[in-house]
Amino acid sequence: MRAVVYDRYGPPDVLRIENVPTPSPAAGQVLIKVAATSVNLSDWETLRGSPLYSRIGGLRTPARPILGSDIAGRVEAVGPAVTRFRPGDEVYGDNLGLKGGFAEYAIAPESVLAHKPAALTFAEASTIPQAGVIAWQGTGGAAPGHRVLINGAGGGSGSFAIQLAKRLGAHVTGVDNAGKLDFMRSAGADAVIDYRSEDFTRGGPYDLVLDLVAHRSVFAYRRALAPGGRYRCVGGSVPALLRILTVGSLAGRLTGRRLGVLAVKEGPTHFGPVADLCVAGDLTIHIGHTVGLDDVPAALAEVGEGRALGKVVVSVD
């Protein structure tokens, strides 16, 4: 099978297309003929091996030679003890543990997969499991009258988060670079900020800050919060995360604010509700564009460098 592989951490040019053996499913696993895989920031981090936590399981060299976790496709074969799927079923899920989506076939545990809704294309379904869950859990607790700020709102998770916070009745401010301001407005943001020209932590105050690209000091984040407000970050450098978990947690408690890292819960139970909203037409899936396997390096760079509008999808078949 054709696959995009790498054997050392680095920039996109360490990736190459190779013909590799098609894997076989073990007990509890499913072999998927991949139709589409969406690109996530976690793919970029694992390609580069930075932040350090992206090297879990492979400190010096990558633990998995093929990236791509948000997979949608058809079941090709099932391993022993698989009970929920059979060959021909259309499935999707977040295969973060094994990855392998940037290839013609991928192995995934049965537990991470769900039947693809018939109303969604494979490309659409592939955008939901990771980005949708982060947005769903990150905006939980928003309510009518709340002021919500989403930092990194022009990407995949951000475009879902804007819509979800609006559905909960919040006033939403989106933060990203100048090239994404119109896109964030089109996704439903009430206000937009170009982080390069305006310091969002000096605005507000906000009842909820969802930070998808944490790089600022904990004291700046605390300053942006209203009394009783919450700050949640997803990802960031190891030092930044440690500061939020320690100094930020203490400083927040002393001032009646809550600062912490969003512990994302994975799996069909968590991405299913987001898919239901998409099927019902209550959420719009924003796909910036679709590329093929040969263009995976460029797609990863686009997402990692913050240039993508919404989700970028790799179409395999």
One Martini backbone bead per residue (centre of mass of N, CA, C, O) as a GRO file, in nm:
protein
  317
    1MET     BB    1   0.102   0.032   0.014
    2ARG     BB    2   0.043   0.364   0.038
    3ALA     BB    3   0.264   0.594   0.223
    4VAL     BB    4   0.334   0.824   0.480
    5VAL     BB    5   0.667   0.849   0.594
    6TYR     BB    6   0.881   0.824   0.900
    7ASP     BB    7   1.215   0.818   1.106
    8ARG     BB    8   1.220   1.132   1.191
    9TYR     BB    9   1.243   1.418   1.330
   10GLY     BB   10   1.082   1.712   1.171
   11PRO     BB   11   1.021   1.836   0.893
   12PRO     BB   12   0.835   1.769   0.610
   13ASP     BB   13   1.101   1.654   0.451
   14VAL     BB   14   1.093   1.364   0.612
   15LEU     BB   15   0.886   1.288   0.420
   16ARG     BB   16   0.749   0.988   0.247
   17ILE     BB   17   0.677   0.785  -0.020
   18GLU     BB   18   0.557   0.444   0.023
   19ASN     BB   19   0.578   0.097  -0.007
   20VAL     BB   20   0.385  -0.098   0.214
   21PRO     BB   21   0.263  -0.313   0.415
   22THR     BB   22  -0.027  -0.448   0.489
   23PRO     BB   23  -0.197  -0.466   0.758
   24SER     BB   24  -0.300  -0.671   1.039
   25PRO     BB   25  -0.544  -0.766   1.244
   26ALA     BB   26  -0.593  -0.796   1.563
   27ALA     BB   27  -0.724  -0.825   1.846
   28GLY     BB   28  -0.971  -0.576   1.836
   29GLN     BB   29  -0.926  -0.512   1.530
   30VAL     BB   30  -0.922  -0.287   1.238
   31LEU     BB   31  -0.938  -0.276   0.890
   32ILE     BB   32  -0.886   0.020   0.692
   33LYS     BB   33  -1.009   0.182   0.416
   34VAL     BB   34  -0.902   0.477   0.335
   35ALA     BB   35  -1.059   0.793   0.254
   36ALA     BB   36  -1.011   0.988   0.515
   37THR     BB   37  -0.790   1.251   0.663
   38SER     BB   38  -0.738   1.465   0.910
   39VAL     BB   39  -0.566   1.749   1.014
   40ASN     BB   40  -0.361   1.793   1.300
   41LEU     BB   41  -0.167   1.937   1.535
   42SER     BB   42  -0.063   1.661   1.643
   43ASP     BB   43   0.085   1.586   1.382
   44TRP     BB   44   0.291   1.814   1.385
   45GLU     BB   45   0.416   1.750   1.661
   46THR     BB   46   0.501   1.451   1.589
   47LEU     BB   47   0.686   1.526   1.358
   48ARG     BB   48   0.879   1.722   1.540
   49GLY     BB   49   0.887   1.651   1.857
   50SER     BB   50   0.696   1.910   1.936
   51PRO     BB   51   0.650   1.870   2.210
   52LEU     BB   52   0.773   1.632   2.422
   53TYR     BB   53   0.498   1.466   2.450
   54SER     BB   54   0.507   1.371   2.138
   55ARG     BB   55   0.735   1.131   2.230
   56ILE     BB   56   0.564   0.919   2.327
   57GLY     BB   57   0.732   0.605   2.275
   58GLY     BB   58   0.961   0.814   2.113
   59LEU     BB   59   1.226   0.990   2.186
   60ARG     BB   60   1.420   0.956   1.920
   61THR     BB   61   1.194   0.798   1.765
   62PRO     BB   62   0.926   0.717   1.614
   63ALA     BB   63   0.667   0.505   1.703
   64ARG     BB   64   0.527   0.595   1.429
   65PRO     BB   65   0.551   0.602   1.071
   66ILE     BB   66   0.238   0.699   1.067
   67LEU     BB   67   0.025   0.941   1.032
   68GLY     BB   68  -0.293   0.986   1.139
   69SER     BB   69  -0.612   0.979   1.324
   70ASP     BB   70  -0.855   1.099   1.151
   71ILE     BB   71  -1.069   0.847   1.044
   72ALA     BB   72  -1.212   0.742   0.719
   73GLY     BB   73  -1.399   0.437   0.622
   74ARG     BB   74  -1.362   0.096   0.532
   75VAL     BB   75  -1.407  -0.219   0.614
   76GLU     BB   76  -1.188  -0.493   0.540
   77ALA     BB   77  -1.114  -0.612   0.835
   78VAL     BB   78  -1.120  -0.845   1.114
   79GLY     BB   79  -1.052  -0.936   1.421
   80PRO     BB   80  -1.057  -1.092   1.688
   81ALA     BB   81  -1.344  -0.998   1.886
   82VAL     BB   82  -1.507  -0.854   1.681
   83THR     BB   83  -1.860  -0.711   1.698
   84ARG     BB   84  -1.938  -0.415   1.553
   85PHE     BB   85  -1.789  -0.514   1.285
   86ARG     BB   86  -1.776  -0.530   0.920
   87PRO     BB   87  -1.728  -0.574   0.615
   88GLY     BB   88  -1.816  -0.246   0.466
   89ASP     BB   89  -1.817  -0.061   0.682
   90GLU     BB   90  -1.873   0.267   0.788
   91VAL     BB   91  -1.609   0.463   0.938
   92TYR     BB   92  -1.498   0.643   1.242
   93GLY     BB   93  -1.206   0.812   1.407
   94ASP     BB   94  -0.966   0.831   1.684
   95ASN     BB   95  -0.625   0.712   1.619
   96LEU     BB   96  -0.398   0.812   1.833
   97GLY     BB   97  -0.234   0.554   1.912
   98LEU     BB   98  -0.170   0.442   1.596
   99LYS     BB   99  -0.261   0.571   1.357
  100GLY     BB  100  -0.214   0.569   0.985
  101GLY     BB  101  -0.394   0.767   0.783
  102PHE     BB  102  -0.146   0.820   0.570
  103ALA     BB  103  -0.306   0.581   0.400
  104GLU     BB  104  -0.475   0.314   0.253
  105TYR     BB  105  -0.422   0.169   0.533
  106ALA     BB  106  -0.563   0.089   0.870
  107ILE     BB  107  -0.523   0.046   1.215
  108ALA     BB  108  -0.789  -0.015   1.465
  109PRO     BB  109  -0.959   0.000   1.733
  110GLU     BB  110  -1.279  -0.063   1.796
  111SER     BB  111  -1.320   0.159   2.033
  112VAL     BB  112  -1.262   0.426   1.829
  113LEU     BB  113  -1.521   0.350   1.669
  114ALA     BB  114  -1.775   0.444   1.425
  115HIS     BB  115  -2.048   0.483   1.258
  116LYS     BB  116  -2.112   0.641   0.978
  117PRO     BB  117  -2.293   0.881   0.880
  118ALA     BB  118  -2.476   0.899   0.591
  119ALA     BB  119  -2.481   1.228   0.575
  120LEU     BB  120  -2.172   1.189   0.565
  121THR     BB  121  -1.883   1.227   0.456
  122PHE     BB  122  -1.569   1.128   0.489
  123ALA     BB  123  -1.449   1.408   0.518
  124GLU     BB  124  -1.641   1.512   0.736
  125ALA     BB  125  -1.596   1.288   0.950
  126SER     BB  126  -1.279   1.341   0.985
  127THR     BB  127  -1.318   1.627   1.147
  128ILE     BB  128  -1.445   1.540   1.441
  129PRO     BB  129  -1.308   1.359   1.673
  130GLN     BB  130  -1.101   1.585   1.771
  131ALA     BB  131  -1.201   1.878   1.721
  132GLY     BB  132  -1.492   1.842   1.831
  133VAL     BB  133  -1.419   1.758   2.121
  134ILE     BB  134  -1.258   2.002   2.207
  135ALA     BB  135  -1.492   2.201   2.162
  136TRP     BB  136  -1.708   2.069   2.341
  137GLN     BB  137  -1.537   2.068   2.611
  138GLY     BB  138  -1.425   2.368   2.601
  139THR     BB  139  -1.743   2.498   2.603
  140GLY     BB  140  -1.831   2.397   2.853
  141GLY     BB  141  -2.055   2.619   3.039
  142ALA     BB  142  -2.168   2.792   2.855
  143ALA     BB  143  -2.379   3.095   2.850
  144PRO     BB  144  -2.598   3.316   2.866
  145GLY     BB  145  -2.397   3.618   2.864
  146HIS     BB  146  -2.138   3.510   2.801
  147ARG     BB  147  -1.784   3.550   2.769
  148VAL     BB  148  -1.605   3.426   2.487
  149LEU     BB  149  -1.272   3.302   2.425
  150ILE     BB  150  -1.087   3.209   2.119
  151ASN     BB  151  -0.773   3.072   2.073
  152GLY     BB  152  -0.758   2.967   1.749
  153ALA     BB  153  -1.044   3.002   1.575
  154GLY     BB  154  -0.942   2.935   1.259
  155GLY     BB  155  -0.955   2.642   1.297
  156GLY     BB  156  -1.087   2.343   1.359
  157SER     BB  157  -1.173   2.373   1.657
  158GLY     BB  158  -1.257   2.673   1.644
  159SER     BB  159  -1.500   2.649   1.444
  160PHE     BB  160  -1.661   2.475   1.644
  161ALA     BB  161  -1.649   2.655   1.903
  162ILE     BB  162  -1.802   2.895   1.807
  163GLN     BB  163  -2.073   2.746   1.756
  164LEU     BB  164  -2.114   2.620   2.039
  165ALA     BB  165  -2.116   2.884   2.203
  166LYS     BB  166  -2.355   3.011   2.051
  167ARG     BB  167  -2.564   2.789   2.123
  168LEU     BB  168  -2.528   2.879   2.441
  169GLY     BB  169  -2.537   3.217   2.423
  170ALA     BB  170  -2.273   3.344   2.359
  171HIS     BB  171  -2.017   3.574   2.346
  172VAL     BB  172  -1.784   3.574   2.068
  173THR     BB  173  -1.425   3.561   2.058
  174GLY     BB  174  -1.184   3.571   1.801
  175VAL     BB  175  -0.845   3.438   1.768
  176ASP     BB  176  -0.602   3.548   1.519
  177ASN     BB  177  -0.504   3.605   1.227
  178ALA     BB  178  -0.574   3.828   0.975
  179GLY     BB  179  -0.651   3.592   0.760
  180LYS     BB  180  -0.913   3.497   0.972
  181LEU     BB  181  -1.137   3.703   1.034
  182ASP     BB  182  -1.361   3.639   0.825
  183PHE     BB  183  -1.391   3.343   0.900
  184MET     BB  184  -1.485   3.384   1.194
  185ARG     BB  185  -1.736   3.538   1.121
  186SER     BB  186  -1.865   3.311   0.943
  187ALA     BB  187  -1.877   3.113   1.205
  188GLY     BB  188  -1.997   3.349   1.440
  189ALA     BB  189  -1.838   3.573   1.539
  190ASP     BB  190  -1.872   3.880   1.709
  191ALA     BB  191  -1.555   3.891   1.751
  192VAL     BB  192  -1.224   4.006   1.642
  193ILE     BB  193  -0.864   3.911   1.664
  194ASP     BB  194  -0.539   4.024   1.609
  195TYR     BB  195  -0.264   3.913   1.776
  196ARG     BB  196  -0.045   4.105   1.632
  197SER     BB  197  -0.215   4.392   1.722
  198GLU     BB  198  -0.359   4.248   1.983
  199ASP     BB  199  -0.418   4.214   2.331
  200PHE     BB  200  -0.645   3.996   2.465
  201THR     BB  201  -0.566   4.016   2.780
  202ARG     BB  202  -0.675   4.341   2.776
  203GLY     BB  203  -0.953   4.245   2.769
  204GLY     BB  204  -1.280   4.235   2.848
  205PRO     BB  205  -1.391   4.021   3.042
  206TYR     BB  206  -1.392   3.660   3.075
  207ASP     BB  207  -1.563   3.358   3.142
  208LEU     BB  208  -1.418   3.218   2.883
  209VAL     BB  209  -1.108   3.045   2.794
  210LEU     BB  210  -1.000   2.906   2.484
  211ASP     BB  211  -0.677   2.754   2.436
  212LEU     BB  212  -0.508   2.636   2.133
  213VAL     BB  213  -0.228   2.840   2.178
  214ALA     BB  214  -0.026   2.828   2.428
  215HIS     BB  215   0.205   3.129   2.522
  216ARG     BB  216   0.132   3.269   2.774
  217SER     BB  217   0.097   3.396   3.068
  218VAL     BB  218  -0.081   3.340   3.352
  219PHE     BB  219  -0.130   3.644   3.420
  220ALA     BB  220  -0.264   3.717   3.153
  221TYR     BB  221  -0.498   3.521   3.172
  222ARG     BB  222  -0.612   3.620   3.439
  223ARG     BB  223  -0.671   3.912   3.340
  224ALA     BB  224  -0.901   3.807   3.127
  225LEU     BB  225  -1.068   3.730   3.374
  226ALA     BB  226  -1.338   3.692   3.538
  227PRO     BB  227  -1.494   3.646   3.805
  228GLY     BB  228  -1.518   3.294   3.789
  229GLY     BB  229  -1.345   3.225   3.566
  230ARG     BB  230  -1.224   3.030   3.274
  231TYR     BB  231  -0.927   2.844   3.188
  232ARG     BB  232  -0.844   2.664   2.877
  233CYS     BB  233  -0.604   2.434   2.761
  234VAL     BB  234  -0.456   2.309   2.442
  235GLY     BB  235  -0.167   2.270   2.471
  236GLY     BB  236   0.176   2.330   2.438
  237SER     BB  237   0.426   2.383   2.615
  238VAL     BB  238   0.563   2.242   2.882
  239PRO     BB  239   0.617   2.497   3.053
  240ALA     BB  240   0.332   2.618   3.015
  241LEU     BB  241   0.174   2.382   3.143
  242LEU     BB  242   0.315   2.387   3.419
  243ARG     BB  243   0.234   2.676   3.494
  244ILE     BB  244  -0.071   2.629   3.487
  245LEU     BB  245  -0.075   2.385   3.700
  246THR     BB  246   0.057   2.572   3.919
  247VAL     BB  247   0.057   2.886   3.921
  248GLY     BB  248  -0.224   2.915   3.792
  249SER     BB  249  -0.390   2.761   4.000
  250LEU     BB  250  -0.315   2.938   4.242
  251ALA     BB  251  -0.382   3.220   4.129
  252GLY     BB  252  -0.678   3.159   4.073
  253ARG     BB  253  -0.777   3.087   4.359
  254LEU     BB  254  -0.694   3.369   4.490
  255THR     BB  255  -0.906   3.518   4.256
  256GLY     BB  256  -1.158   3.339   4.155
  257ARG     BB  257  -1.011   3.153   3.944
  258ARG     BB  258  -0.973   2.921   3.655
  259LEU     BB  259  -0.675   2.731   3.579
  260GLY     BB  260  -0.629   2.498   3.296
  261VAL     BB  261  -0.622   2.177   3.160
  262LEU     BB  262  -0.759   2.002   2.906
  263ALA     BB  263  -0.903   1.684   2.950
  264VAL     BB  264  -0.943   1.485   2.693
  265LYS     BB  265  -1.209   1.297   2.586
  266GLU     BB  266  -1.235   0.994   2.420
  267GLY     BB  267  -1.449   0.887   2.169
  268PRO     BB  268  -1.768   0.812   2.062
  269THR     BB  269  -1.918   0.940   2.307
  270HIS     BB  270  -1.788   1.233   2.236
  271PHE     BB  271  -1.828   1.263   1.907
  272GLY     BB  272  -2.128   1.200   1.853
  273PRO     BB  273  -2.275   1.474   1.926
  274VAL     BB  274  -2.136   1.635   1.701
  275ALA     BB  275  -2.239   1.471   1.462
  276ASP     BB  276  -2.538   1.519   1.514
  277LEU     BB  277  -2.526   1.827   1.462
  278CYS     BB  278  -2.430   1.802   1.171
  279VAL     BB  279  -2.668   1.637   1.059
  280ALA     BB  280  -2.888   1.858   1.158
  281GLY     BB  281  -2.743   2.152   1.089
  282ASP     BB  282  -2.610   2.295   1.362
  283LEU     BB  283  -2.336   2.230   1.218
  284THR     BB  284  -2.049   2.343   1.052
  285ILE     BB  285  -1.826   2.218   0.815
  286HIS     BB  286  -1.487   2.331   0.780
  287ILE     BB  287  -1.330   2.303   0.464
  288GLY     BB  288  -1.074   2.431   0.306
  289HIS     BB  289  -0.929   2.157   0.195
  290THR     BB  290  -0.822   1.901  -0.042
  291VAL     BB  291  -0.589   1.629  -0.043
  292GLY     BB  292  -0.329   1.426  -0.109
  293LEU     BB  293  -0.069   1.229  -0.025
  294ASP     BB  294   0.150   1.409  -0.171
  295ASP     BB  295   0.040   1.674   0.022
  296VAL     BB  296   0.101   1.633   0.328
  297PRO     BB  297   0.338   1.819   0.398
  298ALA     BB  298   0.187   2.086   0.326
  299ALA     BB  299  -0.055   2.041   0.519
  300LEU     BB  300   0.105   2.036   0.781
  301ALA     BB  301   0.226   2.319   0.754
  302GLU     BB  302  -0.040   2.476   0.743
  303VAL     BB  303  -0.132   2.394   1.026
  304GLY     BB  304   0.130   2.446   1.201
  305GLU     BB  305   0.145   2.765   1.087
  306GLY     BB  306  -0.161   2.884   1.085
  307ARG     BB  307  -0.314   2.882   0.771
  308ALA     BB  308  -0.567   2.735   0.826
  309LEU     BB  309  -0.910   2.697   0.730
  310GLY     BB  310  -0.994   2.499   0.932
  311LYS     BB  311  -0.996   2.207   0.761
  312VAL     BB  312  -0.773   1.951   0.656
  313VAL     BB  313  -0.793   1.706   0.390
  314VAL     BB  314  -0.719   1.364   0.321
  315SER     BB  315  -0.749   1.199   0.019
  316VAL     BB  316  -0.715   0.856  -0.066
  317ASP     BB  317  -0.940   0.750  -0.287
   0.00000   0.00000   0.00000
